[in-house]
Amino acid sequence: MKTPHPQNGFTLIEALVSTVVFGLGMLGMALYSGNGLKATANNNARASALQVVSQAMDPLVNLSAASLGTELGRFPKTIKSDNDRDSYSINLVTMQDGTGTTITNVNGATLMPVTVVVSVPYTSFDGSTVTLRPSFTFY
């Protein structure tokens, strides 16, 4: 009578199961890295829009109330980014004086500081339009 030999190696089922598990793990990693790339692209678009807004508002920092009113009267503005590829439309949303009262006209305002909220729509990675709303306070 022959004695059974111990099994050597893997069976076909074990090899198939391990291949499926490995494939699912690789698929999960690919999806995870794709989401990371999308998030990076969206953050770059947001940073570019915020940089353009900051560059547009920086010259207004040291202005008097009267001069500030003149400059804010020139909004909405369309400004190109540094790469000359993207352009952003900067719109005034609200203005508040030093007491927190919403004002519609800064001309002749004596209550400083003035807080200005602007809106800047930009296109995100997936093609949707997102609106950035930074605020700036002028003293």
C-alpha positions in Angstrom: 0.0 0.0 0.0 1.3 3.4 -1.0 1.4 6.3 1.6 0.1 9.6 0.3 2.7 12.2 -0.4 2.4 15.6 1.4 1.2 18.4 -0.9 3.8 20.6 -2.5 3.1 24.1 -3.8 -0.2 25.9 -4.3 -3.4 24.6 -5.8 -4.9 26.4 -8.7 -7.7 27.8 -6.5 -5.2 29.3 -4.0 -3.3 30.9 -6.8 -6.5 32.4 -8.3 -7.7 33.8 -5.0 -4.3 35.4 -4.2 -4.3 37.0 -7.7 -7.8 38.4 -7.2 -6.9 39.8 -3.8 -3.7 41.4 -5.1 -5.6 42.9 -8.1 -8.2 44.5 -5.8 -5.4 45.9 -3.7 -3.7 47.5 -6.7 -7.1 48.9 -7.9 -7.7 50.5 -4.6 -4.2 52.1 -4.7 -4.8 53.4 -8.2 -8.1 55.0 -7.2 -6.6 56.5 -4.1 -3.7 58.1 -6.0 -6.2 59.5 -8.6 -8.2 61.3 -5.9 -4.9 62.7 -4.6 -4.1 64.1 -8.0 -7.6 65.7 -8.3 -7.2 67.3 -4.9 -3.8 68.7 -5.9 -5.1 70.1 -9.1 -8.1 71.8 -7.3 -5.8 73.3 -4.7 -3.5 74.7 -7.4 -6.5 76.3 -9.2 -7.7 77.8 -5.8 -4.2 79.1 -5.0 -3.9 80.7 -8.4 -7.3 82.5 -8.0 -6.3 83.7 -4.5 -3.0 85.0 -5.7 -4.6 87.0 -8.5 -7.1 88.5 -6.0 -4.3 89.4 -3.5 -2.3 91.1 -6.3 -5.4 93.1 -7.3 -6.1 94.2 -3.7 -2.5 94.9 -2.6 -2.2 98.3 -4.2 -5.3 99.5 -2.2 -3.8 98.8 1.2 -2.3 102.2 1.9 -5.0 104.4 0.4 -7.2 106.9 2.2 -10.9 106.4 2.5 -11.6 108.7 -0.5 -9.1 107.1 -2.7 -10.2 103.6 -1.7 -13.8 104.5 -2.7 -12.5 105.6 -6.2 -10.6 102.4 -6.7 -13.4 100.1 -5.4 -15.7 101.9 -7.9 -13.7 100.3 -10.7 -14.9 96.8 -9.8 -15.8 94.3 -11.2 -12.4 93.7 -12.7 -11.1 91.0 -14.9 -7.5 90.2 -14.3 -5.2 87.7 -16.0 -3.0 85.4 -14.0 0.8 85.3 -14.2 0.7 82.5 -16.7 -1.5 84.6 -19.1 -3.7 81.4 -19.5 -6.4 82.1 -16.9 -8.4 85.2 -16.3 -10.5 85.9 -13.2 -13.4 88.2 -12.7 -13.3 89.9 -9.3 -16.6 91.2 -8.1 -17.5 93.2 -4.9 -19.9 91.3 -2.6 -20.1 93.5 0.5 -18.4 96.4 2.2 -18.6 97.2 5.9 -17.3 100.2 7.7 -15.6 100.3 11.1 -18.8 99.8 13.0 -19.8 96.7 11.0 -22.5 98.6 9.0 -22.9 97.5 5.4 -22.1 100.4 3.1 -22.8 100.8 -0.6 -20.4 103.7 -1.3 -17.0 104.2 0.3 -16.6 107.7 -1.2 -16.4 110.2 1.6 -16.4 107.4 4.2 -14.6 108.4 7.4 -15.2 105.3 9.4 -12.2 103.2 8.9 -11.4 100.3 8.8 -13.4 99.2 5.7 -13.8 95.4 5.2 -14.4 94.3 1.6 -15.6 90.9 0.5 -15.0 89.9 -3.1 -16.0 86.9 -5.1 -13.9 85.2 -7.6 -15.3 82.3 -9.7 -12.7 79.8 -10.9 -12.9 76.5 -12.7 -11.9 73.4 -10.7 -10.2 70.3 -12.0 -13.5 68.6 -12.8 -14.7 71.6 -14.8 -17.2 72.9 -12.3 -17.2 76.5 -11.3 -16.3 77.3 -7.6 -16.5 80.7 -6.1 -13.8 82.0 -3.7 -14.9 84.7 -1.3 -11.9 86.3 0.5 -12.2 89.4 2.6 -9.8 92.3 2.9 -9.7 94.9 5.7 -8.3 98.4 4.9 -7.2 100.6 7.8 
